[in-house]
Amino acid sequence: MRFILIGFLVFNFFLSSSAQGMDQINFIIEINEEIAVSSIARARIIKVDLVTEKEIIFDVSYFPGLLTFADSDLDVIFTEDSKVSLAFDYYSHDGNNYYEIELNKNWLLSSYCILRIYDLTRIMH
């Protein structure tokens, strides 16, 4: 019984320490009415300063339902005079696509976000 309790405490400590410094947003990406499960790669947030045209890239992790990035990044991502977008590669049986979607700050600050993408080039074929 002591081993189970110690194991549980160590596991709980590991989970809490690995989550420190990370921020998660409830975020679902749906492409052509299918939730993207294991088909998203190289997810990143791209910030472009509209005055200097300087581009900053923030690496993010996407797992269906969660968009994860460093805590400090959220403070820097949305500033005045900047354009922010989510970019990622999407792999499907029909082929590969690159998407870059402009984001609104309110989307990431809401309790959840569902991004629905309709690729009309694929639907038309």
C-alpha positions as CSV (number, residue, x, y, z in Angstrom):
1,M,0.0,0.0,0.0
2,R,2.9,2.4,0.8
3,F,4.4,1.7,-2.7
4,I,1.1,2.6,-4.4
5,L,0.8,5.8,-2.4
6,I,4.4,6.8,-3.1
7,G,4.0,5.9,-6.8
8,F,0.9,8.0,-7.0
9,L,2.6,11.0,-5.4
10,V,5.6,10.7,-7.7
11,F,3.4,10.5,-10.7
12,N,1.3,13.4,-9.6
13,F,4.4,15.5,-9.0
14,F,5.7,14.6,-12.4
15,L,2.5,15.7,-14.1
16,S,2.3,19.0,-12.2
17,S,6.0,19.8,-12.9
18,S,5.8,19.0,-16.6
19,A,2.8,21.3,-17.0
20,Q,4.6,24.3,-15.4
21,G,5.6,26.9,-17.9
22,M,3.0,25.7,-20.5
23,D,-0.3,27.2,-21.4
24,Q,-3.1,25.2,-22.9
25,I,-6.1,26.3,-24.9
26,N,-9.1,24.1,-25.7
27,F,-8.8,24.1,-29.4
28,I,-10.1,21.8,-32.1
29,I,-9.2,21.8,-35.8
30,E,-11.8,20.4,-38.1
31,I,-10.9,20.1,-41.9
32,N,-13.7,19.3,-44.3
33,E,-15.9,18.2,-41.5
34,E,-13.4,15.8,-40.0
35,I,-11.5,16.4,-36.7
36,A,-7.8,16.5,-37.4
37,V,-6.5,13.7,-35.2
38,S,-2.9,12.7,-36.1
39,S,-2.7,14.6,-39.3
40,I,-1.3,17.9,-38.1
41,A,2.4,18.6,-38.1
42,R,4.8,21.5,-37.6
43,A,2.1,23.7,-35.8
44,R,3.3,27.2,-35.1
45,I,2.0,30.6,-34.4
46,I,3.4,33.3,-36.6
47,K,3.4,37.0,-35.4
48,V,4.1,39.7,-37.9
49,D,4.7,43.3,-36.6
50,L,2.8,45.5,-39.0
51,V,5.1,48.5,-38.5
52,T,8.5,46.7,-38.8
53,E,7.3,43.7,-40.8
54,K,9.4,41.5,-38.5
55,E,8.2,37.9,-38.2
56,I,8.4,35.9,-35.0
57,I,7.6,32.2,-34.9
58,F,6.3,30.5,-31.8
59,D,6.3,26.6,-31.8
60,V,3.1,25.1,-30.5
61,S,1.9,21.6,-29.9
62,Y,-1.5,20.5,-31.2
63,F,-3.3,17.5,-29.9
64,P,-7.1,17.3,-30.7
65,G,-8.7,19.5,-28.2
66,L,-5.5,21.2,-26.9
67,L,-3.2,23.8,-28.3
68,T,-0.2,24.1,-26.1
69,F,2.6,26.7,-25.9
70,A,4.9,28.4,-23.4
71,D,3.3,30.6,-20.8
72,S,5.6,33.5,-21.7
73,D,4.6,33.3,-25.4
74,L,0.9,34.2,-24.8
75,D,2.0,37.6,-23.3
76,V,4.1,38.4,-26.4
77,I,1.9,37.0,-29.1
78,F,-0.9,39.5,-29.2
79,T,0.3,43.1,-29.2
80,E,-1.0,46.1,-30.9
81,D,-0.1,46.6,-34.6
82,S,0.6,42.9,-35.2
83,K,-1.0,40.1,-37.2
84,V,-1.1,36.7,-35.7
85,S,-1.8,33.4,-37.5
86,L,-1.8,29.7,-36.8
87,A,0.2,27.7,-39.4
88,F,0.5,23.9,-39.8
89,D,1.0,21.1,-42.3
90,Y,-2.0,18.8,-42.8
91,Y,-1.5,15.3,-44.1
92,S,-4.4,13.2,-45.4
93,H,-4.9,10.3,-47.9
94,D,-5.8,13.0,-50.5
95,G,-2.4,14.7,-50.2
96,N,-0.6,17.3,-48.1
97,N,-1.6,20.9,-47.5
98,Y,-0.1,23.9,-45.7
99,Y,-2.6,26.1,-43.9
100,E,-2.1,29.5,-42.4
101,I,-5.1,31.0,-40.6
102,E,-5.2,34.5,-39.2
103,L,-6.2,34.4,-35.5
104,N,-8.2,36.8,-33.4
105,K,-7.0,37.3,-29.8
106,N,-10.5,36.7,-28.4
107,W,-10.5,33.2,-30.0
108,L,-7.6,32.1,-27.8
109,L,-9.0,33.8,-24.7
110,S,-12.4,32.1,-24.9
111,S,-13.1,28.9,-23.0
112,Y,-12.8,26.8,-26.2
113,C,-12.3,27.3,-30.0
114,I,-13.3,25.2,-32.9
115,L,-11.6,26.1,-36.1
116,R,-13.5,24.8,-39.1
117,I,-11.6,24.8,-42.4
118,Y,-13.3,23.9,-45.7
119,D,-10.8,23.2,-48.5
120,L,-12.9,23.9,-51.6
121,T,-10.3,22.6,-53.9
122,R,-10.6,19.1,-52.4
123,I,-14.4,19.2,-52.1
124,M,-14.8,20.1,-55.8
125,H,-12.8,17.1,-57.0
